[in-house]
Amino acid sequence: MEQTYLIKYGEIGIKGKNRHLFEDALVRQIDLALERLQGEFHTRKEQGRIYVESDGSCESWEVLEALKKVFGIVGICPVMKTDDRGLEALGDDMIRFLEEGEYDLKGKTFKVVTRRARKSYPVESMEVNAYLGGRILEWCPEAAVDVHEPDILFHVEIRELIYIYSRVIPGPGGMPAGTGGRSMLLLSGGIDSPVAGYMMAKRGVVLDAVYFHAPPYTSERARQKVEDLARQVAVYAGPIRLHVINFTDIQLYIYEQCPHDELTIIMRRYMMKLAEIFAAKCGCLSLVTGESVGQVASQTMQSLAVTNAVCTLPVFRPLIAFDKREIVEIAEQIGTFETSILPYEDCCTIFVAKHPVTKPNLRAIERSERKLAEKIDELMEEAVRTAEVVEIRA
């Protein structure tokens, strides 16, 4: 049985002359999300509306689950689509809509709201509302009309065809992927960075990612954990190119040459430098991290300022003012939390100083880094040359 869904969007509606570009991007993302399902789907734009039509080969809940992961959608409405055969036939269609939807209106209030987008339709919206309300009361005398705060709101949209719906299933909101540029995500195996990637993708940003691997100090399971996290983020963000960078030699060299209380900051600075190299290769306009002010020693305001000093690209930190509880809630919502807490350590947790500096001084850090001058450029070049690229898809 064929199914039709009305797709509602939010911010796209205020984009003025560029609105069609955002609508087209949303249509592409909807088509991409539905590719993984069985059956035939057709997505179309019509007078400021987007409709998805299914041949019915796929269960409705599967379609809804796929659409609920498409950024840019604020509401998904399963609709009954019908031809214009006159007002009486429309009343019959409304009753069929109630029966097929198994609505129980006994003791409940309702309201009918008609939108007459096709102005040539011979009956005014208020008349349609009154007529259909009367037909519903005939069908269920125990119901009542409430035009102010109804329990159930029935929508009728009169266009080239006529659409009836009542359910509005929330979508994720945000902007369609591909409308906000491209960023390089520093992805670890922790809770925070996948959430940061998700939040940037929600603003239409396409993601690439870098992961710093440190064998033999980190296992292949740690790498697989990060690939799994990238795959979970890709459900929302679309395909992600994951650059796996061997960071062992750089970490060991820093460990040998630099004060141990500065290890975390100096390693972090070289991670940012490497991330920028790969960002340039991929056409990324910014870096993205999962840092939050004060969460750990490397995320104090002073530490973030010293880390930023090596960057030429802007660094976006969407979690900067979040506490851990809020980040965990989002991780649970998007399905990354259980993977993130698997006990496979990443390179950030292997070489941690017992007493890391929390208020680093930039000049002092730069003096310490001068001790690396003999080999660090060579090690950086080797890390870039030996990096692996993994194409991650949902």
DALIN-V107349 format. One record per residue. N is the residue number from 0. RES is the residue in one letter. PSI is psi in degrees with one decimal (NA if undefined). D_FIRST is the distance of its C-alpha to the first C-alpha in whole Angstrom. Layout:
N/RES/PSI/D_FIRST ; N/RES/PSI/D_FIRST
//
This chain:
0/M/128.2/0 ; 1/E/146.9/4 ; 2/Q/144.2/7 ; 3/T/140.2/10 ; 4/Y/130.2/13 ; 5/L/127.4/17 ; 6/I/121.7/19 ; 7/K/138.9/23 ; 8/Y/165.2/26 ; 9/G/-90.0/30 ; 10/E/-29.7/33 ; 11/I/-32.5/31 ; 12/G/-12.1/31 ; 13/I/20.8/35 ; 14/K/4.3/36 ; 15/G/-132.6/37 ; 16/K/-20.3/38 ; 17/N/2.3/36 ; 18/R/-40.4/33 ; 19/H/-29.7/31 ; 20/L/-40.4/32 ; 21/F/-38.3/31 ; 22/E/-43.7/27 ; 23/D/-39.8/27 ; 24/A/-39.6/28 ; 25/L/-41.9/25 ; 26/V/-42.4/23 ; 27/R/-41.5/24 ; 28/Q/-35.0/24 ; 29/I/-46.0/21 ; 30/D/-39.8/20 ; 31/L/-41.4/22 ; 32/A/-33.9/21 ; 33/L/-11.6/17 ; 34/E/-31.4/19 ; 35/R/-7.0/20 ; 36/L/159.3/16 ; 37/Q/156.1/14 ; 38/G/176.9/11 ; 39/E/137.5/12 ; 40/F/146.5/13 ; 41/H/122.3/15 ; 42/T/130.4/17 ; 43/R/152.6/19 ; 44/K/143.6/22 ; 45/E/109.1/23 ; 46/Q/54.6/26 ; 47/G/14.9/26 ; 48/R/151.6/23 ; 49/I/131.1/20 ; 50/Y/141.5/17 ; 51/V/125.3/14 ; 52/E/131.6/11 ; 53/S/146.7/9 ; 54/D/-1.8/7 ; 55/G/3.6/5 ; 56/S/-22.5/8 ; 57/C/143.3/10 ; 58/E/144.5/10 ; 59/S/-39.0/10 ; 60/W/-32.0/14 ; 61/E/-41.1/15 ; 62/V/-45.0/14 ; 63/L/-41.7/16 ; 64/E/-38.3/19 ; 65/A/-43.5/19 ; 66/L/-29.2/19 ; 67/K/-5.5/22 ; 68/K/9.4/24 ; 69/V/113.5/24 ; 70/F/140.9/27 ; 71/G/-22.0/27 ; 72/I/126.2/24 ; 73/V/-18.5/26 ; 74/G/143.2/22 ; 75/I/122.9/19 ; 76/C/108.7/17 ; 77/P/126.4/13 ; 78/V/154.0/13 ; 79/M/126.1/12 ; 80/K/131.0/12 ; 81/T/156.6/14 ; 82/D/162.5/17 ; 83/D/104.0/20 ; 84/R/21.2/21 ; 85/G/165.2/24 ; 86/L/-39.8/25 ; 87/E/-42.1/24 ; 88/A/-35.4/21 ; 89/L/-37.6/20 ; 90/G/-39.1/22 ; 91/D/-39.8/19 ; 92/D/-36.8/16 ; 93/M/-44.1/18 ; 94/I/-40.2/18 ; 95/R/-38.7/15 ; 96/F/-43.6/14 ; 97/L/-42.0/17 ; 98/E/-43.2/16 ; 99/E/-31.7/12 ; 100/G/-2.0/14 ; 101/E/47.5/17 ; 102/Y/134.6/19 ; 103/D/103.4/23 ; 104/L/2.1/25 ; 105/K/123.2/28 ; 106/G/8.8/31 ; 107/K/161.6/30 ; 108/T/155.7/30 ; 109/F/169.1/28 ; 110/K/142.1/28 ; 111/V/128.9/26 ; 112/V/119.0/27 ; 113/T/133.5/26 ; 114/R/114.7/26 ; 115/R/76.8/27 ; 116/A/-28.9/27 ; 117/R/100.6/27 ; 118/K/-13.3/31 ; 119/S/-7.5/30 ; 120/Y/129.6/28 ; 121/P/-7.9/31 ; 122/V/133.1/30 ; 123/E/156.0/32 ; 124/S/-43.8/30 ; 125/M/-36.1/32 ; 126/E/-39.9/31 ; 127/V/-44.4/28 ; 128/N/-46.6/28 ; 129/A/-43.8/30 ; 130/Y/-48.5/28 ; 131/L/-35.7/25 ; 132/G/-40.7/27 ; 133/G/-40.7/29 ; 134/R/-36.9/26 ; 135/I/-39.6/25 ; 136/L/-34.1/28 ; 137/E/-39.3/28 ; 138/W/-34.5/25 ; 139/C/86.8/27 ; 140/P/-20.2/30 ; 141/E/-4.7/31 ; 142/A/169.4/30 ; 143/A/152.9/32 ; 144/V/136.1/32 ; 145/D/108.8/33 ; 146/V/-6.4/33 ; 147/H/-54.3/35 ; 148/E/70.1/34 ; 149/P/153.1/30 ; 150/D/-38.5/29 ; 151/I/134.2/25 ; 152/L/121.0/25 ; 153/F/126.0/22 ; 154/H/137.7/22 ; 155/V/121.4/21 ; 156/E/119.0/22 ; 157/I/106.2/22 ; 158/R/-145.9/22 ; 159/E/-40.7/21 ; 160/L/176.2/18 ; 161/I/134.7/18 ; 162/Y/133.8/16 ; 163/I/133.0/17 ; 164/Y/162.8/17 ; 165/S/-34.9/19 ; 166/R/133.8/19 ; 167/V/104.9/21 ; 168/I/122.9/21 ; 169/P/137.9/24 ; 170/G/-177.8/24 ; 171/P/-13.4/27 ; 172/G/-158.8/29 ; 173/G/-156.4/31 ; 174/M/150.2/31 ; 175/P/144.2/29 ; 176/A/139.7/31 ; 177/G/-5.0/33 ; 178/T/-4.8/34 ; 179/G/19.5/37 ; 180/G/-168.1/39 ; 181/R/138.7/40 ; 182/S/156.8/42 ; 183/M/117.3/43 ; 184/L/128.0/43 ; 185/L/102.7/45 ; 186/L/122.1/43 ; 187/S/-173.0/45 ; 188/G/11.6/44 ; 189/G/-170.7/44 ; 190/I/-34.1/42 ; 191/D/-48.7/43 ; 192/S/-37.9/42 ; 193/P/-36.4/38 ; 194/V/-40.9/38 ; 195/A/-42.2/40 ; 196/G/-43.7/38 ; 197/Y/-44.1/35 ; 198/M/-34.6/36 ; 199/M/-40.5/38 ; 200/A/-32.2/34 ; 201/K/-21.4/33 ; 202/R/16.8/35 ; 203/G/8.9/34 ; 204/V/131.3/36 ; 205/V/136.6/36 ; 206/L/134.4/37 ; 207/D/168.2/40 ; 208/A/150.4/42 ; 209/V/140.4/45 ; 210/Y/130.7/46 ; 211/F/110.7/49 ; 212/H/141.9/50 ; 213/A/64.2/53 ; 214/P/146.7/54 ; 215/P/7.7/55 ; 216/Y/-25.2/55 ; 217/T/143.9/52 ; 218/S/169.1/50 ; 219/E/-26.3/47 ; 220/R/-34.9/45 ; 221/A/-42.1/45 ; 222/R/-44.3/44 ; 223/Q/-36.0/41 ; 224/K/-43.5/41 ; 225/V/-40.3/41 ; 226/E/-39.2/38 ; 227/D/-40.6/36 ; 228/L/-43.1/36 ; 229/A/-38.6/36 ; 230/R/-37.8/33 ; 231/Q/-38.1/31 ; 232/V/-35.4/33 ; 233/A/-21.6/31 ; 234/V/-36.8/27 ; 235/Y/-39.3/28 ; 236/A/-15.3/31 ; 237/G/-179.2/30 ; 238/P/141.6/32 ; 239/I/130.6/35 ; 240/R/113.9/38 ; 241/L/118.6/41 ; 242/H/114.4/44 ; 243/V/114.0/46 ; 244/I/126.2/50 ; 245/N/111.2/53 ; 246/F/2.1/55 ; 247/T/-52.2/57 ; 248/D/-38.5/60 ; 249/I/-44.0/60 ; 250/Q/-44.7/59 ; 251/L/-38.7/62 ; 252/Y/-42.6/65 ; 253/I/-41.2/64 ; 254/Y/-37.8/65 ; 255/E/-34.1/68 ; 256/Q/-23.1/69 ; 257/C/155.5/68 ; 258/P/136.6/69 ; 259/H/-27.3/66 ; 260/D/-12.1/66 ; 261/E/1.9/64 ; 262/L/-49.3/62 ; 263/T/-44.8/59 ; 264/I/-45.1/59 ; 265/I/-42.2/61 ; 266/M/-40.8/58 ; 267/R/-39.6/56 ; 268/R/-39.0/57 ; 269/Y/-29.5/57 ; 270/M/-43.6/53 ; 271/M/-39.6/53 ; 272/K/-45.2/55 ; 273/L/-41.4/53 ; 274/A/-37.8/50 ; 275/E/-35.8/51 ; 276/I/-45.8/52 ; 277/F/-30.6/48 ; 278/A/-41.7/47 ; 279/A/-39.7/49 ; 280/K/-32.3/48 ; 281/C/-0.6/44 ; 282/G/26.0/45 ; 283/C/144.9/44 ; 284/L/-3.0/46 ; 285/S/167.1/46 ; 286/L/153.8/46 ; 287/V/130.8/44 ; 288/T/165.9/46 ; 289/G/25.2/45 ; 290/E/148.5/48 ; 291/S/133.3/49 ; 292/V/123.8/52 ; 293/G/2.7/55 ; 294/Q/-42.0/52 ; 295/V/177.4/55 ; 296/A/-35.4/58 ; 297/S/2.2/56 ; 298/Q/18.6/54 ; 299/T/164.6/57 ; 300/M/-41.5/58 ; 301/Q/-41.4/61 ; 302/S/-42.2/59 ; 303/L/-37.2/56 ; 304/A/-41.0/59 ; 305/V/-39.1/60 ; 306/T/-44.3/57 ; 307/N/-24.5/56 ; 308/A/-21.5/60 ; 309/V/-5.0/59 ; 310/C/140.5/55 ; 311/T/-28.0/55 ; 312/L/153.7/51 ; 313/P/145.4/50 ; 314/V/116.9/49 ; 315/F/132.8/46 ; 316/R/82.5/46 ; 317/P/-16.3/43 ; 318/L/11.9/44 ; 319/I/-34.5/48 ; 320/A/12.2/48 ; 321/F/145.7/46 ; 322/D/171.3/47 ; 323/K/-38.0/46 ; 324/R/-43.0/44 ; 325/E/-38.4/42 ; 326/I/-42.2/41 ; 327/V/-40.1/40 ; 328/E/-42.2/38 ; 329/I/-40.4/36 ; 330/A/-40.7/36 ; 331/E/-39.3/35 ; 332/Q/-40.8/32 ; 333/I/-2.0/31 ; 334/G/15.5/32 ; 335/T/-15.2/35 ; 336/F/-48.7/37 ; 337/E/-33.8/37 ; 338/T/-41.9/38 ; 339/S/-30.5/41 ; 340/I/4.6/43 ; 341/L/140.9/43 ; 342/P/52.2/47 ; 343/Y/113.3/47 ; 344/E/147.4/50 ; 345/D/178.7/49 ; 346/C/-20.2/52 ; 347/C/-22.0/53 ; 348/T/-7.7/54 ; 349/I/-48.0/56 ; 350/F/56.7/59 ; 351/V/129.6/59 ; 352/A/149.4/62 ; 353/K/-36.9/64 ; 354/H/75.2/65 ; 355/P/147.5/63 ; 356/V/135.3/64 ; 357/T/-16.8/62 ; 358/K/68.1/64 ; 359/P/149.8/65 ; 360/N/129.2/67 ; 361/L/-44.3/66 ; 362/R/-39.1/69 ; 363/A/-41.4/70 ; 364/I/-42.8/67 ; 365/E/-35.6/67 ; 366/R/-41.7/71 ; 367/S/-37.4/69 ; 368/E/-22.1/67 ; 369/R/-21.3/70 ; 370/K/-13.9/71 ; 371/L/-2.4/68 ; 372/A/-33.5/69 ; 373/E/-41.2/70 ; 374/K/-12.0/67 ; 375/I/-37.1/64 ; 376/D/-41.5/63 ; 377/E/-42.5/63 ; 378/L/-37.6/61 ; 379/M/-45.4/59 ; 380/E/-39.8/59 ; 381/E/-40.0/58 ; 382/A/-40.6/55 ; 383/V/-43.4/53 ; 384/R/-35.7/54 ; 385/T/2.8/53 ; 386/A/143.3/50 ; 387/E/148.8/46 ; 388/V/124.8/43 ; 389/V/124.9/40 ; 390/E/115.9/36 ; 391/I/125.7/34 ; 392/R/154.8/30 ; 393/A/NA/28
//
